[in-house]
Amino acid sequence: MKVDLHCHSTASDGVFAPADVVARAHACGVGLLALTDHDTLDGLDEARAAAERLGMRFVNGVELSCLWGGATIHVLGYGFDRQAPALCAALEDLRLARWSRAEEIARRLAAKGMPGALEGARAIQHELGDGQNAPGRPHFAEFLLRAGHVRDRSEAFRKWLGAGKLGDVKQHWPSLEQTVATLRAAGAWVSLAHPRHYDFTRSKRRRLVSEFIAAGGQALEVVNGLQPAEQVGSLAILAREFGLLASIGSDFHAPAQWAELGLYRPLPEDLSPLWLRFSDSPPRAVH
């Protein structure tokens, strides 16, 4: 049975509704799925109902934003009590922060001669089927493309929305320690998302992992889609050294981007899989 513990729907910045993500995962042979939308649980009920109809195992998931060392870090939580007061309060704070960021991105784009970005990004969200959460940078990128300000989405990020660009609005996210504590208080299993995605030196990455563990973190996302094999190897070394559980996921957002649902590099066999804490069936990776 394939396992996928990292994917996104229209509840955050994916292109498919939660039920459609589940159906696509099922078609790809995934038997255990966690929907991990950014800073929201809004898609979980729909996804769980779809998984039950298809006979799939489903676990509550979320990907929370936080700060560590001046950088935005993502932490994955699984199997939590979604009604836990601290988690509900943290998610509401994150929701408001994301709206504030979206409004600031739109203001900055308007100042550069690109008005109507917030309304345009929201319209794109509605097309995708979500109307509750703040638009993210992928929605703004699509707006810039449709409005003729860029030739493609890659140019939108390269010129306006990528790291260090005008639309890269920094947020006052909670700290790594606060975020891990919130998830643990809700009974979650906690994994550090895609540690090699952050532009850190080897020593800084080791320090991040060490402080993540000190905060209560339990697992490392050793495999994230089709990341280079050498990155899987370096993260496996960290998982062994620090005695961490290992998690895997496609980090699926849309077709033809990064990796398909259930598609990821194989996990080294000597590591301890996180999903065995809530499933007795190992995954089958696509080689």
Buried (B, 14 or more C-beta within 10 A) or exposed (E): BBBBBBBBBBBBBBBBBBBBBBBBBBEBBBBBBBBBBBBBBBBBEBBBBBBEEBEBBBBBBBBBBBBBEEBBBBBBBBBBEBEBEBBBEBBEBBBEBBBBBBBBBBEBBEEEEBBEBBEBBBBBBEEBBBEEBBBBBBBBBBBBBEBEBBEEBEBBBEBBBBEEBBBBBEBEBBEBBBBBBBBBBBBBBBBBBBBBBBEBEEEBBBBBBBBBBEBBBBBBBBBBBBBEEEBBEBBBEBBBEBEBBBBBBBBBBEEEBBBBBBBBBBBBEEBEBBBEBBBEEBBBBBE
